[in-house]
Each structure stands twice: as C-alpha cells, then as structure tokens.
Amino acid sequence: MNSPNETITVWHSWYFQTRYSPKQFEEKREYYDRAREFLETSMRGLEYVLFGKQLDRMVWELHSEGLSLREISKEIGIRANKDKIRKIVKRISGEIFKNK
C-alpha cells in the first residue's frame, strides 16, 4: 500500500465483509424497500392512519431514506430528539412488519 487512503479503503472493505453477511445486507435492503413502499402507499390508502401526526410522517420519510436517528433529529430540528424519533420509528415499523 502506497498511501493512507489505500489503507483506509482496505480496512473499510475488510470491516464490512467481516461484520455483515450478504444475507444481512439483503435483509436491510428489504427492510428499506418495505419502508419506502409503506410511505408511498400510506399517502393514498388506509395505512395513513398510522402516521397520525405530521412529525411521524416526516420522521418515517427520512427513516425510509436510510437516515440515522441522529441525522433525522438534526434534519427535523428542535421539535424532536433522538429518543422521540426512536419511539416513532419503532411504533411504525412494528405495525408494518408485525405480519412478516
């Protein structure tokens, strides 16, 4: 290796290969696909009831795009903290995936 950037690239590659299996990546992809699908169908269908508040919808939209709880909190601003966002995500995902 000739540069520190090459070392970092190799380390990150090794880290993800040893920490996550292809099955875990696929499960994560399926989760976010279903999260986005729910967001899209909720605008038109009966499931909209789950959102209740505009904050819930904003949180779920950002979550379905893959943002972390901390990133969502920062994006939304003062109206929500990380713990409140975690509760919203947990409640909505529990409803969506309870029949899985």
N, C-alpha and C positions, 0 to 999 in steps of 0.2 A: 504494500500500500504506500502510495506516494504522498497523500495529503490527509489532513484530519477529516475532511469531508467524506473521503472514501471510507475511513474508519467508522464514522457515524452511520453512513448508509449501510454498511455491512452489519453493524451492531443492530440497527433497527430491523433489518431483514431477519436476522437471527432471532431477535427478541420476539417478533410476531410469529415466526414459524414455530418457535418452541412454546409460546404461550397459548396460541389459538390453533385449533384444528380446522381443517376445511369444513367440517360439519358445523362448528361454532360460527364460522363466517356465514355459512348458508342460513343457519337459524336466525342470525342477526339481520341478514338481508330480508328474509321472510317476515320478520317482525316489523321492520320499517316499511315494507311493501303493504302489509296489512294496516299499519298505522296511517299511511297516506291514503289507502283505499277508504278507510273509515272516514277520514277527513273529507274526502271528495263526496262520498255518499251521504254523509251527515248533512251536507248543505241542502240536499234535495229530499231526504227521507225522514222516516220516523226517528232515527237514531239521534237527531238533533237535540232531543230532549236531554241526552246525557250531558251536553255542554252546559246548559242552564245559564251560565254567565259568559259574558264576552271574554273575561280573563281566561276561563277554561279553554275557550276556543283558541285564543292567542297562544297559550301555553302548548296546547296539543299540536297546533300548526308548526310551531318551532321544533317541538319534540319530534314530530314526524319527518322533519328535515334533517334530523340527526344531531341537533344541538344538545350540548350537555346541560344539566340543571343550572349550573353556574352561568353558562352562556345565555340561557333563557332568561334567568333573573336579570342579568346585565342588559339584555335587549329590551325587556319589558320595563325595567326601571324600578322606581320606588314602590310601586303598588304590590310587588311580590318579592318574597325572599326564597332562598333555595328550598327550605323545608316546606313552605306552602306549595311550591311548584312540584316537589316530590309527591305530595299528597294528591295533587290534581292528576299527575301522570299515572300514579298508582291506581287511583279510582277509575279513571277512564280505561286504562289498559286492562284492568281487572274485568271490566264489563265486556270489553271487546274479545278478550281471549279466554273467558270463562268456559266456553263450549269447545275449546280446542282440544 
